[in-house]
Amino acid sequence: MNSSPGVNRRHFLRGASVAALAIVGGGALAGCTSAVNQQRGGDDNAQPVRGGTLKYGVLADLVPANILTNTGTTPYVVGLVYETLVRYPNDKLEPGPLLAEKWALAPDGLSITLDLREDVTFHSGRPFTSKDVEFALRTYADPKWSAQLKSTAAAITGFDTSDPHRITLTFAHPLGNIFDLLDTVPILDSETIDKVGTGEAFIGTGPFRFVSRVPNSQLVFERNPAYRIPDRPYLDRVELSVITDNQAQLNALQTGRIHLADGITYRDLENLGKTNGLRSIRYEGAELQLYVGANVTVPALADVKLRQAIAYALDRDRIIEEVFRGVGYAANLPWPKGSPAYDESRNTRFARDLDKARHLLAQVPKPPKLPLSFASATATHEAAAQIVQANLAEIGIEVELVPTEAATFVKQLIGAQFPGLWVTDHSWAQFTPSTLTVSAYPFNARKNASHYESPAYLAAADAAWKVSNGTGAEAVRAYRALSDQLLDGLFLIEIGVRFHAAGSSGKLHGVGWTKRREAVFTETFLS
């Protein structure tokens, strides 16, 4: 398959690069593309050591029915057990090979043909074929799984699987975010799919096999001895222990009971570097965006002037500095600085201005006390919610904090059930920008957590989505129009971009991750 001169380099991986990567195996890409991140994650001059059990403290248990949602502990499980067709490096939107070795996107953007690896088997021993790709994509599009990119998966109208090692996908219209989808959809095992939603089985092609789960306590994974990359992974076993308290996680890390902790506060992470044998890992390229959401069906919040008053009242810089210890930056729009949609001129429209906030508030009826929900297990969200509450009190808006159990919070987000305001993170803005507005629960122009409806917003979201080259000049113009719709509608009020971070033992090396914060432990080892 040859690329035409007009095909963007994102659309076709050059043959020489494919050949080189094919020699060492697609999984090696996971290690290569995380090289900078792994150095930040504890790599030094330590030599890889085979064996050992990585003990990982996580704030929340897996919700099996949410396996395709990228929420809670899902990214860690997906990263260990499953693989995708392509993988983005953490610092750019240029797909590299994983289960697909090479591909060609049609010049009209209406189809893509992918050549698949022939040396891949599921943990059950069954060979991986093009039929499995079709099954995974169709499953991902099924509304029962609440997958964020299901609208993009549903836009695939044809599957040619006549060759077991090649598949051609046909689209209803050009998909500027097709590689986001191929980077995201885990290749699921069709023979055990009924056991996934119940948590009985998770069978993929990845470096680790699922062994057991004790609800609200532990998930155990063991090395996949048939993994296609020789002598990988290094670790024999990974144990995820549910430790719901931030301080308890810190204590467990300090006493050596765990090697990695996902729930340590930024203040404590700041101090880890001063402690011998401990360090922090910053997930570069997997940014999260903190925001205040508004249910616009609540009468007071239905008036955009009130939402604008809230936006002007927020002290974004204080939240970034105090809650996240400066590990991030304030923002009015969802896009991180590396995004093709990032536009500094649009990103300061709602800079803090209490006079403007009070002026707008004077133009609407006095609002009742507004509930502000946040996930109670997340200390950073609680701290941010407290600052938001204080900011709004400064202009005369009374807020009641509503701490909410994590699983319930996710259910309210997916089901659009928040009673007023809420504070949490969103992801996906680090991908092709159109993915956010046709996919993410808070932003989806067709159905979102705010119940916000706007023909103009929907038109802008679709226009950006249907540009075949999601990073080209035409797409950038479409993203500007989309950003203007987000600023005008203001159903979500951005606070800032932050980098997710974790605490790590100095004995842990080679930690990698995807742009969705999925665990990539193929090259990870304990010294």
C-alpha positions as CSV (number, residue, x, y, z in Angstrom):
1,M,0.0,0.0,0.0
2,N,1.5,3.3,-1.0
3,S,0.5,6.8,0.1
4,S,-0.3,9.4,-2.5
5,P,1.5,12.7,-2.4
6,G,-1.5,14.5,-1.0
7,V,-1.9,12.2,2.0
8,N,-0.8,13.8,5.3
9,R,2.0,12.0,7.2
10,R,-0.6,11.2,9.9
11,H,-2.4,9.1,7.4
12,F,0.3,6.7,6.4
13,L,3.3,5.3,8.3
14,R,6.3,5.2,6.0
15,G,7.5,1.7,5.1
16,A,10.9,2.0,6.6
17,S,9.6,2.9,10.0
18,V,7.0,0.1,9.8
19,A,9.7,-2.4,9.0
20,A,11.9,-1.3,11.8
21,L,9.1,-1.4,14.4
22,A,7.8,-4.7,13.1
23,I,11.2,-6.3,13.8
24,V,11.1,-5.4,17.5
25,G,7.3,-5.7,17.8
26,G,4.6,-3.1,18.0
27,G,4.6,-3.2,21.8
28,A,8.1,-1.8,21.9
29,L,6.5,1.4,20.6
30,A,4.8,1.8,23.9
31,G,8.2,1.9,25.6
32,C,9.8,4.2,22.9
33,T,7.0,6.7,22.8
34,S,7.1,7.1,26.6
35,A,10.8,7.5,26.8
36,V,10.8,11.1,28.1
37,N,7.9,10.2,30.4
38,Q,9.7,7.2,31.8
39,Q,12.7,9.3,32.7
40,R,10.3,11.5,34.7
41,G,8.8,8.3,36.0
42,G,11.9,7.0,37.8
43,D,14.2,5.8,35.0
44,D,17.9,6.3,35.8
45,N,20.8,4.0,35.0
46,A,19.1,1.0,36.6
47,Q,19.3,-2.1,34.4
48,P,16.1,-4.1,33.8
49,V,15.4,-6.9,36.2
50,R,13.0,-9.7,35.4
51,G,10.3,-10.7,38.0
52,G,8.6,-9.2,41.0
53,T,5.2,-7.9,41.9
54,L,4.3,-4.2,41.3
55,K,1.9,-3.1,44.0
56,Y,-0.3,-0.2,42.9
57,G,-2.5,1.8,45.2
58,V,-5.7,3.2,43.5
59,L,-8.4,5.4,44.9
60,A,-11.4,3.5,43.4
61,D,-12.4,0.0,42.4
62,L,-13.1,-0.9,38.8
63,V,-16.7,-0.6,37.7
64,P,-16.8,-3.4,35.1
65,A,-19.7,-2.0,33.2
66,N,-17.6,1.1,32.7
67,I,-14.8,-0.7,31.0
68,L,-15.1,1.4,27.8
69,T,-15.6,4.8,29.6
70,N,-12.0,5.9,30.6
71,T,-13.3,6.7,34.1
72,G,-11.9,5.8,37.5
73,T,-9.6,2.8,37.5
74,T,-10.6,1.7,34.0
75,P,-7.5,3.1,32.3
76,Y,-5.2,1.0,34.4
77,V,-7.0,-2.2,33.7
78,V,-7.4,-1.5,30.0
79,G,-3.7,-0.6,29.7
80,L,-2.6,-3.9,31.4
81,V,-5.0,-6.3,29.6
82,Y,-5.9,-4.8,26.2
83,E,-4.3,-3.3,23.2
84,T,-5.5,-1.0,20.4
85,L,-4.8,-0.8,16.7
86,V,-2.5,2.3,16.9
87,R,-1.0,4.3,19.6
88,Y,-0.2,8.0,19.7
89,P,3.0,9.2,21.3
90,N,2.3,11.3,24.3
91,D,3.5,14.5,22.7
92,K,1.7,14.6,19.4
93,L,-1.2,13.4,17.3
94,E,0.8,11.1,15.0
95,P,-0.3,7.5,15.3
96,G,2.2,4.7,15.5
97,P,1.7,1.0,14.9
98,L,0.5,-1.4,17.6
99,L,-1.9,-4.2,16.5
100,A,-2.0,-2.6,13.1
101,E,1.3,-2.5,11.3
102,K,0.5,0.0,8.6
103,W,-2.5,1.7,7.0
104,A,-3.7,3.9,4.2
105,L,-6.4,6.5,4.5
106,A,-8.3,7.0,1.2
107,P,-7.8,10.5,-0.4
108,D,-11.5,11.3,0.0
109,G,-11.3,10.4,3.7
110,L,-14.1,7.9,3.4
111,S,-12.3,4.7,4.2
112,I,-9.1,3.3,5.7
113,T,-7.3,0.0,5.2
114,L,-5.2,-1.4,8.0
115,D,-2.7,-4.3,7.8
116,L,-2.7,-6.3,11.1
117,R,0.0,-8.1,12.9
118,E,0.0,-11.8,12.3
119,D,1.8,-12.9,15.6
120,V,-0.9,-11.8,18.0
121,T,-3.0,-14.1,20.2
122,F,-5.6,-13.5,22.9
123,H,-4.9,-14.6,26.4
124,S,-7.1,-17.6,25.7
125,G,-4.7,-18.6,22.9
126,R,-7.1,-17.7,20.1
127,P,-5.4,-15.9,17.1
128,F,-6.2,-12.2,16.6
129,T,-7.9,-11.5,13.2
130,S,-9.7,-8.8,11.3
131,K,-13.0,-10.2,12.6
132,D,-11.9,-9.2,16.1
133,V,-11.4,-5.6,15.0
134,E,-14.9,-5.5,13.6
135,F,-16.3,-7.0,16.8
136,A,-14.4,-4.5,19.0
137,L,-15.5,-1.5,16.9
138,R,-19.2,-2.6,16.8
139,T,-19.2,-3.3,20.5
140,Y,-17.7,0.1,21.2
141,A,-20.5,1.7,19.2
142,D,-23.2,-0.1,21.2
143,P,-24.9,2.4,23.5
144,K,-25.1,-0.1,26.3
145,W,-21.4,0.5,27.0
146,S,-21.6,4.3,27.2
147,A,-18.2,4.6,25.4
148,Q,-17.3,8.3,24.8
149,L,-16.3,7.9,21.1
150,K,-19.3,5.7,20.2
151,S,-20.6,8.3,17.7
152,T,-17.4,8.0,15.7
153,A,-17.5,4.2,15.9
154,A,-21.1,4.3,14.7
155,A,-20.0,6.4,11.7
156,I,-18.2,3.3,10.4
157,T,-20.7,1.9,7.9
158,G,-18.7,-1.0,6.3
159,F,-16.2,-3.7,7.4
160,D,-14.3,-5.7,4.8
161,T,-12.8,-8.6,6.7
162,S,-12.2,-11.0,3.8
163,D,-8.5,-11.1,4.7
164,P,-7.9,-12.2,8.3
165,H,-4.9,-9.9,8.5
166,R,-6.3,-6.8,6.8
167,I,-9.5,-4.8,7.3
168,T,-11.0,-1.9,5.4
169,L,-13.4,0.4,7.2
170,T,-15.8,2.6,5.3
171,F,-17.2,5.8,6.8
172,A,-20.5,7.6,6.5
173,H,-18.5,10.8,6.1
174,P,-14.9,11.9,6.6
175,L,-13.7,11.4,10.2
176,G,-11.1,13.9,11.3
177,N,-10.7,11.9,14.6
178,I,-10.5,8.4,13.1
179,F,-7.1,7.8,14.6
180,D,-8.4,8.9,18.1
181,L,-10.9,6.0,17.7
182,L,-8.3,3.5,16.6
183,D,-6.0,4.6,19.5
184,T,-8.8,4.2,22.0
185,V,-10.9,1.1,21.2
186,P,-9.5,-1.9,23.1
187,I,-9.6,-5.1,21.1
188,L,-12.1,-7.2,23.1
189,D,-12.5,-11.0,23.0
190,S,-15.8,-11.9,21.5
191,E,-15.9,-15.3,23.2
192,T,-16.0,-13.8,26.7
193,I,-17.7,-10.4,26.2
194,D,-20.6,-11.5,28.4
195,K,-18.3,-11.8,31.4
196,V,-16.7,-8.3,31.0
197,G,-19.7,-6.3,32.3
198,T,-19.9,-8.5,35.4
199,G,-16.2,-8.4,36.1
200,E,-15.7,-12.2,35.7
201,A,-13.2,-12.0,32.8
202,F,-11.1,-9.5,30.9
203,I,-9.3,-11.2,28.0
204,G,-7.2,-9.2,25.6
205,T,-3.9,-9.4,23.8
206,G,-1.9,-7.2,26.2
207,P,1.2,-7.9,28.3
208,F,-0.8,-8.9,31.4
209,R,-3.6,-11.4,32.1
210,F,-6.4,-10.7,34.5
211,V,-6.4,-13.2,37.4
212,S,-8.9,-12.1,40.0
213,R,-10.9,-9.3,41.6
214,V,-12.1,-8.8,45.1
215,P,-14.6,-6.0,44.9
216,N,-13.6,-2.8,46.6
217,S,-10.3,-4.4,47.6
218,Q,-8.0,-5.7,44.9
219,L,-7.4,-6.6,41.3
220,V,-4.6,-9.0,40.3
221,F,-2.9,-9.4,37.0
222,E,-0.1,-11.8,35.9
223,R,2.5,-11.7,33.1
224,N,1.3,-12.9,29.8
225,P,3.8,-15.7,29.0
226,A,2.7,-15.7,25.3
227,Y,3.2,-12.0,24.7
228,R,4.6,-11.4,21.3
229,I,7.6,-9.3,22.5
230,P,10.4,-11.6,23.8
231,D,11.1,-11.3,27.5
232,R,8.4,-8.8,28.1
233,P,6.9,-7.7,30.3
234,Y,9.6,-7.8,33.0
235,L,7.2,-7.9,35.9
236,D,5.6,-11.2,36.9
237,R,2.6,-9.7,38.6
238,V,0.7,-6.4,39.1
239,E,-1.7,-6.0,42.1
240,L,-4.0,-3.0,42.2
241,S,-5.1,-2.3,45.8
242,V,-8.1,-0.1,46.5
243,I,-7.0,2.5,49.0
244,T,-9.6,5.2,49.1
245,D,-7.9,7.7,51.4
246,N,-5.2,10.0,50.1
247,Q,-3.2,10.0,53.4
248,A,-3.4,6.2,53.6
249,Q,-2.0,5.9,50.1
250,L,0.9,8.2,51.1
251,N,1.6,6.1,54.2
252,A,1.5,2.9,52.2
253,L,4.0,4.3,49.7
254,Q,6.3,5.6,52.5
255,T,6.3,2.3,54.3
256,G,7.0,0.3,51.1
257,R,3.6,-1.5,51.1
258,I,3.0,-0.2,47.6
259,H,5.3,1.0,44.8
260,L,2.9,3.4,43.0
261,A,0.1,5.5,44.3
262,D,-2.5,7.4,42.1
263,G,-4.2,9.4,44.9
264,I,-1.6,11.4,46.7
265,T,-2.3,15.1,46.9
266,Y,-0.2,17.6,44.9
267,R,1.1,19.1,48.1
268,D,2.4,15.7,49.3
269,L,3.7,15.0,45.8
270,E,5.7,18.2,46.0
271,N,7.4,17.0,49.1
272,L,8.2,13.5,47.8
273,G,11.2,14.7,45.9
274,K,12.7,15.7,49.2
275,T,12.4,12.2,50.5
276,N,15.0,9.6,49.8
277,G,13.7,6.6,47.8
278,L,10.5,8.3,46.6
279,R,9.6,10.5,43.6
280,S,6.6,11.8,41.7
281,I,5.6,11.0,38.2
282,R,3.9,13.6,36.0
283,Y,1.8,12.2,33.2
284,E,2.9,14.5,30.4
285,G,0.7,14.4,27.4
286,A,-2.3,13.0,29.4
287,E,-3.6,16.3,30.6
288,L,-6.8,16.7,32.6
289,Q,-9.0,19.8,32.6
290,L,-10.7,20.9,35.7
291,Y,-14.1,22.6,35.2
292,V,-17.4,23.7,36.7
293,G,-20.4,22.1,35.0
294,A,-23.9,23.6,35.1
295,N,-27.2,21.8,34.6
296,V,-28.9,24.4,32.4
297,T,-32.4,22.9,33.1
298,V,-32.1,24.3,36.6
299,P,-34.1,27.6,36.3
300,A,-31.4,29.8,37.8
301,L,-28.6,28.3,35.7
302,A,-30.7,28.5,32.5
303,D,-29.7,32.1,32.1
304,V,-26.2,32.4,30.5
305,K,-25.7,35.7,32.4
306,L,-25.5,33.8,35.6
307,R,-23.1,31.3,34.1
308,Q,-21.0,34.2,32.9
309,A,-21.0,35.8,36.4
310,I,-19.7,32.5,37.7
311,A,-17.0,32.4,35.0
312,Y,-15.8,35.9,35.9
313,A,-15.8,35.1,39.6
314,L,-13.5,32.1,39.5
315,D,-10.0,32.5,40.8
316,R,-8.4,30.1,38.4
317,D,-4.8,31.0,39.2
318,R,-5.4,30.4,42.9
319,I,-6.9,27.0,42.3
320,I,-3.9,26.0,40.1
321,E,-1.4,27.3,42.6
322,E,-3.0,26.1,45.8
323,V,-4.7,22.8,44.8
324,F,-2.3,21.6,42.1
325,R,0.8,23.3,43.4
326,G,1.4,25.0,40.1
327,V,1.3,21.8,38.1
328,G,-0.9,23.2,35.3
329,Y,-2.2,26.6,34.0
330,A,-5.5,28.5,34.0
331,A,-7.7,28.2,31.0
332,N,-11.1,29.5,29.7
333,L,-11.3,26.8,27.0
334,P,-10.7,23.1,27.2
335,W,-7.7,22.8,24.9
336,P,-4.2,22.3,26.3
337,K,-1.3,24.3,24.8
338,G,-0.2,21.4,22.5
339,S,-3.7,21.2,20.9
340,P,-4.3,22.4,17.3
341,A,-7.3,24.2,18.8
342,Y,-5.3,26.2,21.4
343,D,-5.8,29.9,20.8
344,E,-4.3,32.3,23.5
345,S,-6.5,35.2,22.3
346,R,-9.7,33.3,23.1
347,N,-8.3,31.8,26.3
348,T,-8.6,34.8,28.5
349,R,-12.2,36.0,27.8
350,F,-13.4,35.2,31.3
351,A,-10.3,36.4,33.3
352,R,-11.3,37.0,36.9
353,D,-13.3,40.3,37.2
354,L,-15.5,40.6,40.2
355,D,-17.0,43.9,39.0
356,K,-18.2,42.3,35.8
357,A,-19.5,39.3,37.7
358,R,-21.6,41.5,40.0
359,H,-22.8,43.6,37.1
360,L,-24.1,40.4,35.3
361,L,-25.6,39.0,38.5
362,A,-27.6,42.2,39.0
363,Q,-29.3,41.6,35.7
364,V,-30.8,38.2,36.7
365,P,-33.2,37.2,39.6
366,K,-31.3,36.4,42.8
367,P,-30.4,32.6,42.5
368,P,-31.3,30.2,45.3
369,K,-28.6,28.2,47.1
370,L,-27.0,26.1,44.4
371,P,-25.7,22.6,45.0
372,L,-22.1,22.0,44.0
373,S,-21.3,18.3,43.6
374,F,-17.8,16.7,43.7
375,A,-16.3,13.2,44.0
376,S,-15.7,12.8,47.7
377,A,-12.7,10.4,47.2
378,T,-10.8,13.1,45.3
379,A,-9.1,15.5,47.7
380,T,-8.2,17.9,44.8
381,H,-11.8,18.2,43.7
382,E,-12.9,18.9,47.3
383,A,-10.3,21.6,47.7
384,A,-11.2,23.1,44.3
385,A,-14.9,23.0,45.2
386,Q,-14.2,24.9,48.4
387,I,-12.4,27.7,46.5
388,V,-15.2,27.9,44.0
389,Q,-17.7,28.2,46.9
390,A,-15.7,31.0,48.4
391,N,-15.3,32.8,45.0
392,L,-19.0,32.7,44.4
393,A,-19.8,33.9,47.9
394,E,-17.7,37.0,47.0
395,I,-20.3,38.1,44.4
396,G,-23.3,36.9,46.4
397,I,-24.0,33.4,45.1
398,E,-24.5,30.9,47.9
399,V,-23.3,27.4,47.2
400,E,-23.8,24.1,49.1
401,L,-21.1,21.6,48.7
402,V,-22.3,18.0,47.9
403,P,-19.7,15.4,48.4
404,T,-20.6,12.4,46.3
405,E,-19.3,8.8,46.3
406,A,-17.1,8.1,43.2
407,A,-19.3,5.5,41.4
408,T,-22.4,7.6,42.0
409,F,-20.6,10.7,40.7
410,V,-19.7,8.9,37.5
411,K,-23.3,7.6,37.1
412,Q,-24.6,11.2,37.5
413,L,-22.1,12.5,34.9
414,I,-23.0,9.8,32.3
415,G,-26.7,10.1,33.1
416,A,-26.8,13.9,33.2
417,Q,-28.2,13.8,36.7
418,F,-26.4,16.5,38.6
419,P,-28.9,18.8,40.5
420,G,-27.0,22.0,39.9
421,L,-23.3,22.7,39.6
422,W,-20.4,20.2,39.8
423,V,-16.6,20.2,39.8
424,T,-14.6,17.5,38.2
425,D,-12.0,16.9,35.5
426,H,-12.6,16.1,31.9
427,S,-10.2,14.4,29.5
428,W,-10.1,14.0,25.6
429,A,-9.0,17.6,24.9
430,Q,-5.5,16.3,24.4
431,F,-6.8,14.4,21.4
432,T,-8.1,15.7,18.0
433,P,-10.3,18.6,19.2
434,S,-13.5,17.3,17.4
435,T,-13.4,14.2,19.6
436,L,-14.2,16.3,22.7
437,T,-17.4,17.8,21.3
438,V,-18.9,14.7,19.6
439,S,-17.8,12.3,22.3
440,A,-17.0,13.4,25.9
441,Y,-20.0,13.3,28.3
442,P,-19.7,16.9,29.4
443,F,-19.3,18.3,25.9
444,N,-21.2,16.0,23.5
445,A,-23.2,18.4,21.3
446,R,-26.0,15.8,20.9
447,K,-26.4,14.8,24.5
448,N,-24.3,16.1,27.4
449,A,-24.3,16.2,31.2
450,S,-25.5,19.8,31.2
451,H,-28.6,19.2,29.0
452,Y,-27.3,22.0,26.8
453,E,-28.8,22.1,23.3
454,S,-27.8,24.5,20.6
455,P,-28.2,24.1,16.8
456,A,-25.2,26.4,16.3
457,Y,-23.0,24.4,18.7
458,L,-24.1,21.1,17.0
459,A,-23.3,22.5,13.6
460,A,-19.9,23.7,14.7
461,A,-19.1,20.3,16.3
462,D,-20.1,18.4,13.2
463,A,-18.2,20.7,10.9
464,A,-15.0,20.1,12.9
465,W,-15.6,16.4,13.0
466,K,-16.1,16.0,9.3
467,V,-12.8,17.6,8.2
468,S,-10.7,14.7,7.0
469,N,-7.4,16.0,8.3
470,G,-8.0,16.7,12.0
471,T,-4.8,18.8,12.4
472,G,-4.8,20.7,9.1
473,A,-5.6,24.4,8.4
474,E,-9.2,23.7,7.6
475,A,-9.7,21.9,10.9
476,V,-8.0,24.8,12.8
477,R,-10.5,27.2,11.3
478,A,-13.3,24.9,12.4
479,Y,-11.9,24.7,15.9
480,R,-12.0,28.5,16.3
481,A,-15.7,28.5,15.5
482,L,-16.2,25.6,17.9
483,S,-14.3,27.5,20.6
484,D,-16.5,30.5,20.1
485,Q,-19.6,28.3,20.6
486,L,-18.2,27.0,23.9
487,L,-17.5,30.5,25.1
488,D,-20.9,31.8,24.1
489,G,-22.8,28.8,25.5
490,L,-20.7,28.5,28.6
491,F,-22.5,25.4,29.9
492,L,-19.1,24.3,31.1
493,I,-16.9,26.8,32.8
494,E,-13.2,25.8,32.5
495,I,-10.8,26.4,35.4
496,G,-7.6,25.1,34.0
497,V,-5.3,22.4,32.6
498,R,-3.5,20.1,35.1
499,F,-1.1,17.2,34.7
500,H,-2.2,14.0,36.5
501,A,0.6,12.8,38.8
502,A,1.4,9.8,40.9
503,G,3.8,8.9,43.7
504,S,6.4,6.3,43.1
505,S,9.0,4.3,44.9
506,G,12.6,4.8,43.7
507,K,12.7,1.1,43.1
508,L,10.2,1.4,40.3
509,H,11.5,2.1,36.8
510,G,10.2,2.3,33.2
511,V,6.6,3.4,34.0
512,G,4.7,4.4,30.8
513,W,1.3,5.6,30.0
514,T,-1.0,6.5,27.1
515,K,-2.7,9.8,26.4
516,R,-5.7,8.4,28.4
517,R,-3.4,7.6,31.3
518,E,-3.7,3.9,30.6
519,A,-0.9,1.9,32.3
520,V,1.9,0.8,30.0
521,F,4.0,-1.5,32.1
522,T,5.6,-3.5,29.3
523,E,9.0,-2.0,30.1
524,T,8.4,-1.5,33.8
525,F,10.6,-3.2,36.4
526,L,11.6,-3.2,40.1
527,S,15.2,-2.8,41.1
